[in-house]
């Protein structure tokens, strides 16, 4: 991702937190060789392709179609997913050879989810590519692109009118980003990309209009906030899929009631081994699925999100047996994401776990999890591990894994929380959490039942600590000042908190 550089950034090279801008090109998600190619036999998921590689032209169209195919496939819309995949294949078959095109072709033909789509609908994708090789397909043109009625009407207007519309849409986009309306902002961004591309085709003859639209498109591809939006949107799509797929598989929950927190407080935790397709072939030694419901946490939704967002204000003493905790916040320019490294002792065992996580948000005026939330709007909070073990990743810098005996870094995995106003008490918050947990510890060293008991106990004890030290001293901890300083975001959260909805009862 493109970022501005400061002297302070340069002095922090190798430190935990914000990555030095000069290292942005070293993102290892695609594990590229020096010439931009991939080692033979590499499997390249579409979401692992380096961000910003396809900022323009037909490769950008193919990249977008592949991402949409994956997202549609996860939602079970197989027919639509196949159509998107076929479009991408036709484009990739027609573009000239280049390192960027090679990356995208590798992703197209090795991504496991796209391979599964081909298995489900054999012959419906490669046929289009073969016909392209024989020269029977039509050349792409502006007329074939589906701009929608609004953009199609705009395309017939004056150059001044089209530029004015683009600028107005850009202002709308930035306002949505300031509110962290990720899904809505990404939809506007896609529309802007299509509209500016169509306008650029009209201005091929050059002149002032061509220069203006080129400058506009450069802003779309060079803005760090929009780069972050693209990255977070892709991960949020995956988060929604994980939350929807979270199943208890018949396991009974551990129920914790803490009337000292709130008379109606209740926590239900299901922790079970990953099964079947949930198991990652090259994943951690111990892979678990956690599903947790929390009812009537005694903080309003706005304040609960402030605790998550202003991560540097959170103290390690509020977590039971927390040995260390460091956090860096990204602020509005990074859509209020943050980065934290936490080390927790699993007493009475000799094991310590280090959790490195990036926390990201999406304000959802409409719930993406209707079956789980009974239609209540809320805030989607994703906590995921960086895709590198050490070094720069996006705008963060990942420290080296611990080398102390008995201390292990949790590998991979992600936690998805959906937080909403309590159905029973308007000044409280309900949570739904689904998590994939990878422990680099053999089950014989940390038996499942032992781990489940430790986790349940630590959650209860940590909640009590937060009640005594956080909730009861809220006014003195600096959260209200942070809320006031970031009004667009917290006003959007407040609007979700105050929104009316029909059926408030959470579904378990």
C-alpha angles and dihedrals in degrees: 000000000000115000139169117253128229134180090245090056090054092053092053096059107143095012124121115268131025112035120234108259093230089067096056092106092060096073102143099199093111093035092222126189120234094272093053094256129118128242112261114272094021115152108219119192113211093240090055094061109115112268117248094022092115104038097147147015133017095332089059089053091050092047091051091048092051092050090049091049091055093046093048091047091054090053091052095249092133098162093053091044091054091051091054091047091051091051091052092049092052092051094046091050091056104044122091120259115271138143090260092050089047091055092051094046089051090052092046094054102034105037104116094220093051089048089054090053090054090051091052093049108026117193096015098100112029090048088068091050092050092050088052090055090053090053096242098122123090121252115255115256139173090257092060094055113097104230096165125238096285096052093039090057090046091053089065094056132089123289090246091052093049093049091048090052092050092051092048090051090049090055089049090050094052091047090053089049091052088055091045091235087158100175095045093044092051091052090053090047092054091049090050092050092052094045095047091047091052091047091050090056089055090053099052090122091071128231133123095312091055091051091048095051091045090053090049093051090048088057090052093053099036103046110107091208091057091046087054091048091055092049096045093046091057091050093046090055087055091046092056090049091051093048092049092048094050108119132174090214090211096305114143118236128242103237120209122187118187111180089177087069095044133332090244099038115134134167124193116191126187114186118177140156117270111258137201113329091007090074115092110221094220096029133115123309092249117038121186139178119215126193117184134180120193120187127194101002100184098242128086116250091254093053093043090055091047089058089054096042101043091054096161090066093057112101125219090227088070090067119070112246093356108162098187141353131185126177139181124194124215099203127207093317088065093041089259094293120152141196127223141175116202129182118198129182115224094215132216086033120070091240125113122190126207116204118197110190142169112209119207134177141213121186107218116197084177118043116244088197104058095156091055101037102036088236098306114149117230149140122293110215119190123193112187138162119250114254093239129066095219138359134034121347118174104312095336133084117220116213124224116278115261116273098194116116112261094017115114132182113228107242126224118319129117139221122220119197126185110195123192142160112286115263091220106033119033093206092055133072134230121209134198115193130185118180141179109209126194118193120189087211124102115243091239089063094045110024115210097240091048091051092048092052092048093049094049092048094047092049092054093046093046091051090054090050090051091050093052100039105026112027097036091049099038097130093057100049102076099247095118091055091051091049091052092049094054101045100156093058099041092043087057090050090048091051089055090047092053096041117119119234133180108230112031100176113113116231118232 
